[in-house]
Amino acid sequence: MLALELDEFMVELKDGSIKNVGPTNKSASAKLFDVEAVEVREFGDKRLKFVFEDDSGNEVQVSLFPEEAEKMAADVESLAADSPVFE
C-alpha cells in the first residue's frame, strides 16, 4: 500500500503541462507498506539506490551515500539484537 501526503499542493493542468500554482511551500511524504521486494544497486558514482516495491507494483526509490547506508545497516543490526521484531 502506497500512502502519499501532499501539503499546500495545487497545480494547474493546461494543454498537457503541469504548472505550479501559488507559493513554493509545498511538501510531501510517501510511505510504502507491505514491501514484497527490495533491491540495492549503485546510483551514479557516489550513491546507492534502494528500490522498494509492494505486491501492487507501487515503488519507492531512495538514494543514499554509502555512509548513510552503513548507518542504516548498523541501526538494523542494533535492532536485531534488542527488538522482539526479530524473534
C-alpha positions in Angstrom: 0.0 0.0 0.0 1.4 3.4 -1.0 0.3 6.4 1.1 1.0 9.9 -0.2 0.5 13.1 1.8 0.7 16.4 0.0 0.7 19.7 1.8 -0.2 23.1 0.3 -0.4 21.4 -3.1 -2.0 23.0 -6.0 -1.0 22.7 -9.7 -2.6 23.9 -12.9 -3.0 21.5 -15.8 -3.1 23.3 -19.1 -2.5 22.0 -22.6 -1.0 18.8 -21.2 1.5 20.7 -19.0 1.6 20.9 -15.2 2.4 24.2 -13.7 2.9 25.2 -10.0 0.2 27.4 -8.6 0.8 29.6 -5.6 3.8 29.8 -3.3 6.7 27.2 -3.3 6.0 26.0 0.2 4.8 22.6 -0.9 5.9 19.4 0.8 5.2 15.7 0.5 5.8 12.4 2.2 5.4 8.9 0.8 5.0 5.7 2.8 5.1 2.2 1.3 3.7 -0.7 3.4 3.8 -4.4 2.9 7.0 -4.3 0.8 7.5 -7.5 -1.2 10.8 -6.8 -3.0 13.9 -4.8 -2.2 16.8 -4.1 -4.5 20.0 -2.2 -3.8 22.3 -1.0 -6.7 24.9 1.6 -7.5 23.5 5.0 -8.4 25.9 7.3 -10.2 29.5 7.5 -8.9 28.9 8.0 -5.2 25.5 6.7 -4.1 23.4 3.6 -3.6 19.8 3.3 -4.7 17.4 1.3 -2.6 14.2 0.3 -4.5 11.2 -0.9 -2.5 8.1 -2.4 -4.2 4.9 -3.8 -2.9 2.7 -6.5 -4.4 0.6 -3.9 -6.2 3.6 -2.6 -8.2 3.9 0.6 -6.2 7.5 1.6 -5.9 9.6 3.9 -3.8 13.3 4.7 -4.6 15.7 6.2 -2.1 19.2 7.3 -2.9 21.8 7.3 -0.1 25.5 8.0 0.2 27.5 4.9 1.4 27.9 6.4 4.9 24.2 6.8 5.3 23.6 3.2 4.1 26.2 1.9 6.6 24.5 3.8 9.4 21.2 2.3 8.4 22.7 -1.2 8.4 24.2 -0.6 11.8 20.8 0.6 13.1 19.2 -2.6 11.8 21.8 -4.8 13.4 21.3 -2.9 16.7 17.6 -3.5 16.5 18.1 -7.2 15.6 20.0 -7.6 18.9 17.3 -6.0 21.1 13.9 -6.0 19.4 11.3 -8.7 19.6 10.5 -8.0 15.9 13.5 -10.2 15.0 12.5 -13.1 17.2 
